[in-house]
Amino acid sequence: MEIGLIGLPGSGKTTIFNALTGQAAATAPSGRIEANQAVVAVPDPRVDKLAEIFDPKKTTHATIHYVDIVGLQVTEGSGLPTQALVLLGTTEMLLVVLRGFDGGLGTPDPAGDAESIDLEMTVSDLQKVENRFERIQKQIQRVAGAERDALKLELQALEKAKGPLEAGQALRELDFTDEERKAIRGFQFLTLKPALYLVNTESVEQAADPASIAPLQDRAARPNTGAAALAGEIEQEIAQLPPEDRAEFLATYGIEKPGSDRIIKATYDLLGMMSFLTAGKDEVRAWTVRRGASAPEAAGVIHTDFQKGFIRAEVASFDALSRLGTMKACRENGELRTEGKGYIMQDGDVVEFLFSR
């Protein structure tokens, strides 16, 4: 999963990036142009437990790729800079960082900052729609057959998007069909991406207080949208500590787990993602798949040949395998199931796919 961090100057966006990744990217204004990027492992105690059981040659956690673009210098109603559009276009989700501390910048206004960023994203998306709209209306008159049908579907989706965007509504709130989504996928609309609005607070207590995200409640209640809070500077310190020192630091602040774990969970929930597991002597690994995925679709995450030649899946729950110790013991105790093409994967399934070559 690739997550794009976006925020106004002074929001502490790069501090949040460091808190989530353990990096030490410069947080002071530096005139940088390139984005900060990092890939981090998704903490999963189930993977660690299976590694203890199987003692594999390799252990692989799921990963998240964070992209921290330069702070936005927005001009009301002008849309986002081209560079930001390019960098954010390929991401699956946006993490919108909002200032929740004074920092010499005055009283924080997370809701107002969110509104400003939303406006620029909406304008950028609307510009794309308008630029394509006129061309496609002319083009559709010159073609026939399947090509004309494809253009009509694209036009239908753009027409559905145009009015809401003009009214300032994010596309993530609309009910596009799967076909319409596919037709407009290439536009990489920013407001179509799920968005988590993250208030960067000064203290851990503020981050834990529901009041810190109260101004965002209306926004967070919208489809494919969420809100959370994180004490950026403190979590940055935690993330940059050696692993053996983190527990003591967390205890000092009365924190059970690093805030990055909580944000990752919120990300998974917002994207509707979950993990299934594979385990053996060669490798124990977590794989990320959308909730509701069938067994063949999950097999395709590993390799397309697994999906094409899918025969069946041998599935045990993580709880059963961790209790019984081997897949053989799971089978002997009735905890190993044989599932076909219609099986819907569950979070924490440990699976072996059988397929024809």
N, C-alpha and C positions, 0 to 999 in steps of 0.2 A: 504494500500500500504506500502511496506517495501522498504526503500531506503538506500543503502549502501554508506557511505562516505569513500573515498580512497584518499590518497595523500602521498607525500614524507615528511620526517621529515622537520620541519621548514616551512611547507606550511600554518600553522595556521588552520589545519583541525578541531581540537577540538574547536577552537574559533568559527569556522563556525557552528559546531554542537551546541554550546551554543547559538549562534545567532538565529538558527532556532528553538530551543526547549525551550529557557529560562532556561536551566540547568546551573549549575556552575561546570562542570567537570574540573578537573585540566588540564591546558594547558601547564604547564612546563613538561619537560621530567621527568618521574617518574618510568620508568621500568615496567609500567602496562602491564598486559597480557590480561585481560578481555576487551571486547568492551564496550564502552559507548552506552547506548540505552535509547530511550525516545519515547513516543507516544504523538503527539500533535494534537490538534483540528484544522481542516481546517477552517479559517475564512470565513464566508458566511453570509453576511447581510440578505439574503433571509430567512435563518433559524431564525435569530433574529426577523425579521419582522413577520413571521408566528407565532412565540412564543408570540409576542404581541397580535396578533389577537385571537389565540386559548387559550392562558393561560393554556398550558398543564401541566400535572403532571411532565413531563420529556422532556427535550430538548437535542437532541443529534446531534452534528456536525460529519461530516466525519472526519477520522483521518489518519495521516501518521506516520509510525513507522520508526524512523531514527536509523541506526546502524553505529557507528563511530569506525572503527577498528584501531589498533595501526599503527602508521606511517610506511610506507614501507621502509625497508632497502634493496633496490634492487641491485642485481648483474647482470649486463647486460647479457641477454640471458638465465638466470637460471629459470625464471618463478617465480610466487608468492609463499610465504610460505604456507604450508598446512593449517595453522590456518586461514589465510586470505581467502583461497579458500572456507573453510567451512562456515565462517561467511558471505561471500558475495554470496555464492551459492544460498541461499534462497531468496535473494532480487530481486525485480522486476526491479530495475533501479540503476545505479551508479551515484553518485555525485562525480566527480573527482576534488578535490580542488588543485589549482595551486597558487604558491606564486607570488603575484603581487606587493610586497614591498621589500625594501632593507633588513631591519631588521638585519643589520650586517652580512648578508649572501651573499652580493654582488648583482650585477645587476640581477633583476629577469628575468627569461626566461620561461614564461608560455608554449610556444610552445615546447621548448626543454624538459621541465618536462613532458608534456603530451605525447610526443614521447617516453620517457623512460618508463612511466607507461603502455602505450599501448603495447610496446614491451613485457613487462613481462606478461601482460594478454594474448597476442597472443601466446607466448611460452607455457603458462600454458594450454591454450585450445588445442594447437597442440599436446602436450604431451598426453592429454586425447584421442584425435583422434587416434594417433599412437598406444597407448596401447590397444585400443579396436579394431583397424583395423585388426591386424593380427589374433586376437582371433575369430572375427566374420567371417573371411574368412574360417577358419577351421570349425567353428561351423555350418555354413550354409550348409556344405556338409553332415552333419549327421542328418538333420531333413527334414521334408516334410510338405506339407499342409499349414495351416494358420501360423504355427510357422516359416516355411521357408519364407513365404511371408513377415512376419513382419521383419525378419532379412534382407531380401533383401531391404526393404524400409529403414531400419536403415543404411545399407551399402551405399545405394544411397545417403542418406543425409550426411554421413561422407565423401564420395568421393567428394561431392559438397563443403564441408567445408575445406578439406585437402589442396588443391592447394592455395586458397586465404590465408589461415593461413600461409603457407610456404612463401608466398609473403608479409606477414605482414599486411594483410587486415582483418579488424574486421568483424565478422560474421553478425553483425547487418546491414551491408551494402548489404547482399545477399538476394535474393528473394527465400526463402524457401516456399514450399507449406505448408498448414495447417497440412497435414499428415506427412510431413518430420519434421516439428517442434515438433509434438507430439512424433515422433520416437526418437528424440534426447533430449527431455525435461529433462530426468534424468541426463544428463551430466552436467547440470547447467553451460554451457559455459558463461564465463564472457563477452566476446566480442559480444555475442548475445544479451545482455541486452542493452536497450537504455541508453545513457550516456549524462549527462549534465556536461560540463567542466566549472568549476566555478573559476574565478580569484579572489583571496582574495586581495583586494586593501587596501591602507593605509587610504584613505579619501573617503568621500561620493562623492566628485567631480570626483575623478578618477573612481569610480564605475559607475557614470552616463555618463562618457565620452566613446563614442564608440571605442576610440583608445585603451582602456584597453583590449578589446577582439579582436581587429583587428588581432593579430598574430594567432588567432584561427579560423579565418573566413573560411579557406579552410576546416578545420576539421568539423566545425559546419554545413557546407553545405552538409555534407554526410547524408545518410538516418539514421533516428532514433538517431540523434546526435544534441546537441545544445550547446550554450555557453552563459554565463552570468557573471556578476561581482557583488561583494558584499564587502562593507567595514566591514570586520569581527569584528574588535575590537569595533567599534562604534555600530554596530548592536547588538553585544553581550551586551553592556551596556544597550541598549534600551530594549532588551528582558528580562533582569534581573530586570528591574524597576517594581515597583507596577503599575498596569494598570492605576491608576488615575494620575500617574506622566509622563506617556509616551508621551501624547499629547504635553506637554510643551517641552520635550526633542526633540521630532521630529521637532517641530517648530523652535527650536534653530538651527538645522542643515538644515532647509528648506526641510524636508522630509515629503511627504504627508502620506505615509504608511510605516510600517516596511518593510525592505528588505525581510524578511521571506515570506511575502505575495506574493511578486514578484517571489520568487523562487518556491513557491508552485504552482503558476499559470504556470510557465515555466515547472514544473514537470507534471502537468495535460496535458498541451499541447503536451509535448514530448511523453507521454504515450498514448495520444489519449483518455483521460478520461474526464468525466463530471459528474455532480450530478443531480439526480432527488430527489424529496421531497415527504414525506408523512406527513400529518397533521391531528390532531384531539385533543380531550381533554386529551387523555392519553399520547400522545407523538407527538412532531414535530421532524422530523429527516431527515438528508441528507444521501443519499446513493450514492456510487460511482459506475459507470458503464462505460464500454467502449463506445465511440461514435459509432453509428451505431447499437447499441443493440436493439433488438426487445422488444416489451412489455413483452412477456413471459420470455425472458432472464433477463430483469430487475426485474420481479417478483421473479425469482429464486435467485437473490441477497438477497432478504429478507428471503425467505425460499424455499427450493426445492419443497415442496408441492404446493406452489403457481404457480410454473412453470408447474409442472406435471398436475395440475387440472385447468389450466388457462381457464377462460371463456371469460372475457373481462376486459378492463381497463376504468375507468372513469377518464378523464384527463382535467385539467385546467392549463393554463399557470400561472406562478407565478405573472406576471403583472396583469392578470385579477383577480386572487384571492385577491391580496393585495389591489386592487382597490374596489372590490365589497364586500369583507369581509367574505363571507361564500360560501361553495360549492353549497348550495341551491340557493343563489343569482346568482352564475355563471350559474347554470342550467336555471334559469328563464330568464337570459339575453343572452342565447345562447352561453355562454362561457365554458360550460362543454360538452366535447365530449365523445362519446362512441367509443372506439377503439378496434380492434380485434388483432389477432395473428400477422398480418403483419405490425402493426404500429411500426415505428422506433422512439424510445424515443428522446426527445429534451432536451437540457440543461435547467433546471429550471422547467420542468414539475412537477406539483403537482398531484399525482395519487392515486387512490384507486383501488386495484385489486380485482376482483371477481373470485372465483375459486371453484371448486367442491372438496369435501373432499373424 
